[in-house]
Amino acid sequence: MSKNEQLIAARETRGWTQTEAADVIGLSRSHYARLELGRCRPHGSTIGLICKAFHLSAEALGLRKSSSPNLATGLLQQAPMPPLLPHAQEAPQAVTLLRVGVSSLVLASQQHGWTLDELLAQVQLEVRRVTAMTPSSRREMLTQALSFVASLPIAVFGLAGSVLSLSPEETLPLYVSALPAAWRLYYDGQIAELEALVPAYMGQLSTLAQHPSRYQRTARGLLSQAHALHSLVVLEHEDYGASMRHGKQALLYGQMVEDPDLQLGAYIRQANTLYYQKRWSMKMQIYEEALQTVDLERASPLIKARVYSGYAASLCECGGQEQEALRYQALAH
C-alpha cells in the first residue's frame, strides 16, 4: 500500500508532528504512523476521530475513496468553515487574518475548480517560493499581500452581487482586516490603488452604517476610519475641500460611536489639511474644539499626545503664546 499523502499534507499544513497528531486524535504514535504509511486502514470510529481532529472529511484525508474529485466533497461540504463571528456577542475585531486567508483560499479553489489536493499543492508551492525570496522580493510580496487583503471586500461583494446579499457577520470582518491593510498601503505610498478602493469601502460601509442592526455601531466606526483615510488620499492631489469634507465625516461617525480616538484622529486630519493651506488660526481653532469637546480621559495616550503637540505648534504659528505652547508640549511628552 502507498503512503497516504493527503493525511500527511493535512498534518504538515497544521504544523503538527506525528506524535502531536496522534495525541489530538487519541491514537498511539505507532498506529498513526502506520496510517500515514498506508500499512493499515482505520475503522469507522477511528475515521470519525481523525476527521474531527483535522476538521476535514474522510475523502479529503484519503481515508475513503471520494465519489467526486471536487473540493465540495472534502473541505467545504463535510466540514464547513465556522462563521466569522461564532458567538452573538463577539465583536468583529476578534476575527483573525487566518480566517480571512482561509476564506480567500476557498474563493480561489472555487474560481479555478481545484480539488483539495490541487489547492494544497498550490499553497505549498507558494510557501516554498516565498521562503526562497530575497529581502527585496519579500517586501514586494508583502505589498501584494496587503493589496490582496485590502481588495478582498470588493472582490467578495462582486461575487455576492451586493452588500446586502451578505450578513453583517460576513461583511464586517472583511473590513476589520482590509482597513489596516489599506492604511499600511497608504504609508507605503500606494496611493493610486487606494484611490479606487477607499471610495468603494465608503459606499459599502455607508449601507451597513444606515441599516439598523446590532452591528451598526461597528459599521459606523469602520466608516469613520475609511473617511479619515480618504481625507489623506485626496490631500495628495491638494484637493483641500474634499479632504476637509471627509475629515468632517470621519468626525461625525466617530461621534456617533462615541469613540474618542476616532474623533481626535478626525480632528488631526482636518488640522493637517489646514496646515497645508497655511490657515494657522483655523488650525488652532480645530485643536481647541478637539480639546473642549472630546472625552480626553477615555482617549489613548498616544493620540492625546498628537493633539497636544499639534496644538502647541499652532500656538507658536499664531505667535505670542510661547509659554502656553511649552505647557502643551510638556503635556504631549
N, C-alpha and C positions, 0 to 999 in steps of 0.2 A: 504493500500500500504506500502511496506517496504522501509527502508532508501536507498538512492542512495549512496552505499558505494564507487562506482567509483568516483563520483563527490567529495565526502568527501576526499578520498585519494589524488585526484589531487590537492585539495586546501591545504591539510596539507603538501604535498610534497613541495609546494611553500612557506610554512610558513605563509600563509595568514589566518587572522581571517575571519569569515563570513562577517563582515562589510567591510573589505578590498576587499574581493572577489566581493561583491555586487557593491562596488564603481568602481572597474575595469570594470565590465560587464556593469554597468549602470542600475542596478536594485535597488529596496529598499531592506534593510536588511531582512525585514519580508518575502518578496517574495522569496529571495534567500534561506532563512532558510526553507521555505516550499518545495522548490525544493530538498534540501538535505534530508528532512524528507520523501520525496516521496508523499506529500499531494497534489501536483499539477504537471502537465506536461507542459513544455513550448511549445509555438507555434513556427512556422518556423523561424520568425525573431529573437525571443529570443534565440533559439538554435544557430543561427548564431553568435549572440553576445557572448554567452558563449564559443563556440568553438574558436572564435577569441581571447578571453581573456586568455584561457588556452593553446592555440596552440595545441589542440587535436581534434579528430573527435567526432561526436555526439555518435558514438558507444562506443568509448573509455571512454567517460564521463557518460555512462549509460543513455543517453537521447534518445537513439533509439536502438532497438534490432539489434545486429550485424548479418550480413549474414554469417560471418565466425569467428571462435574463434581466428584466427591467428592474431598476432600483426600487420600484414601488413594492416589490415583494420582500425587500430587505429593510433598510433603514426607515423608510417613510411609512410603510403600511403596518409593519409589526411593532415598531417602536416609535410612534410619533413624537416629535420634539415637544418638551414641556412648554406651556405657554410662557411668553416672555415675562409676564407678570403672574407668577404662580399663585400668589395669595392676594386676596382682595385688598388687603391693607398695605401691600408692598408698593413702594414708590418706584417709578420707572428708573431712577438713578441706580437702583440695585442691579440692573442688567449689566452684564459684563460684555466686553468686546468678544469674548469667546463665543457667546451665544449669537452675536451678530455675525461672527465668522462662520459658524455652523449654518446659519440661515443663508449666508452667501453661497456656501458650498452646495446646499440643496438647490438654490436657484440655478447655479452653474450646471448641476447634474441634469436638471430638467431641461435647460436650454439646449444642452448638447446630446441629451439622450444617453448619458453614460450609465453603465451598470455600477454597482458599488465597487467592484474590483477596479474598474476603469477610473472611478473617482479617486480611490485610494492611490492608485498608481500616479495620477496627475499630481496629487498632493505631495507624495514622496519625491517626485521629480522636481517640483518647485522648491521643496525644502533643501534638497541637495544643491540646487542651483544657487540658492541664497547663501548657504554656508560656504560656498566656493567663491563668493564675490569679494572684490577689493573694497576697501572703505568707501571710496567714491561711488562705486556701483551700489553699495548698500544704502548710501544716502539717497540715491536716485530711486532705489526700491522703496525706501521709506516714504518718499514723496508720492510714489504711485499708490502705496497702501493707504496713505492719508486721503488721497484723491478718491480712491475707491470707497472708503468709509464715508467720506463727505457726500459722495454721489448716491449712496445706497438708498436714501428715502425717495429720491426722484425716480430711480430705477424700479423700486418696488411699487410705487404708485402708478408708474407707467404700465406695469403688468396687471395691477388691480383695476385700473380704469379710472379711479378717483380716490380721494382721501376717504370719503365716506363709505367706500367699499370695504375698508378695514376698520377694525375696532381700535379705540384709543390704546388698548393694551398692546396691539400690534404696531401701532403707528409711533407712539411717543418714544419707545426705546430706540428706534432708529435715529431720532433726533438727539437723544441723550448721548449717543456715540458720534453722530455726524457733526454736531456743532463744535465740540472741542477739536475735532479734526480740521474743520473749516478755519477755526481761529489759528491753528498751527500753520495751515497753508498760507494764511494772511501774513503771519510773521516770517514765513519763508519766501514771501514775495510772489506768491501765485495769485496775483490779483485778477488776471483775465478769467481764470476758471471760476473764481468767486463771483464775478460779475454775472455769471449765468446761474450759479447755484443759489445764492442767497435770496434773490427775488422769488425764486420758486419756493424756498423754505417759508418765506413770509406769507405767500399766498396759501400754502397748505396749512400752516400753523394758525393763520387767521380763521380758517374754517373751524378748526378744533377749539380755538380760544372763544369763539362766539357760540359754540354748541354747548348747552348746559349738560354737564356730566361731572362725576366726581374727579375727573382728570382735567377739568377746565383750568384749574389753578396752575397745574404743571404746564399745560399748553401755553398759558399766558407768560409764565416765567421763561420758557424757551423762546417765545416770540420776542420778549424783551431783549434777549441775547442776540437774536437774529437782527433786530433793528439796530442794536449797538454796533454789531459787526458791519452792517451795510453802511452805517454812517461813516465808518473809516474807509470802506471801499470806494464810495463816491467822492470822498475827500481827496483821493489820489488824482482825480480829474479836476480838482479845485471847484467842485460843484458845492459851494458852501450852503446854498439854500436847501438842497436835498439832504446834505449832511446834518443840518440843524433839524429838519423835519424828522429824520429817522432817530436822531438823538432824543427828541421830544416824545416820539412814540415809544422808544425804549424806556423812558422815564414813566410814561403813562402806565405801561404794563407792569413795570416794577412796582408802581404804587398800588396797582390792583391786587398784586400778590403780597403786598406789604413786606417786600424783601429789601432791606436797607442797602445791601451790597449792589443789587441791580440798580437801585435808584442812584447811589453815589457814582456807579460806573457810567450811567447815562449823563449825569451832570458833568463828569470829566470829559466825555466825548464832546458835549456842547462847548465846554470851555476850550478844548483843543481847537475846535473849528474857529472860534472867535480869536484865538491866538494867531492862527494863520491869516486872519483878516486884520490883525493888529487893532482889534477893538478892545482895548485894555479895560476900560471902565465896565463894559458889558460882561467881559470875562470875570471881573471881580464880583459883579452882581450875581452871576451864576453860582460862584463858590459860596457867597453869602447866603443865597437861597438854600443851597445844599446843607450848610451848617445849621440853618434855622429850622428846616422842615423835616430832615431825616433823623430817625432814631439812631443816633450815633452809638449808643450803648450796645445795640444789637449788631452793629457792623463789625466786619473783621478788622483787626488792627492794621493790616497792610493797606487796605483801601482807604481807611481813615487817614493813614499817613500820606497817601497820594493826594487826598483832598486838602489836608493841612499844608502840605508842601506847595500845591498849586495856588492856594490862597495866599501864602507868603510871597510867592513870585508875583502874583497880581498886585499885592500891596506895594511891592518895590516898583513895578511897572508904572503904577499910577503916581508914585512919588510922595514924599513927605510922611511916610508911615513906616520908617525903617525899624523902630523899636517893636511895633506890633508885628511886623514881618518876622523879626527874630523870635518872637514869642511863639508864633505858629510853626516856624521852622524847628524850634525845640520840641514842640508837641509832635511834629512829624517824626523826629528822631526817637 
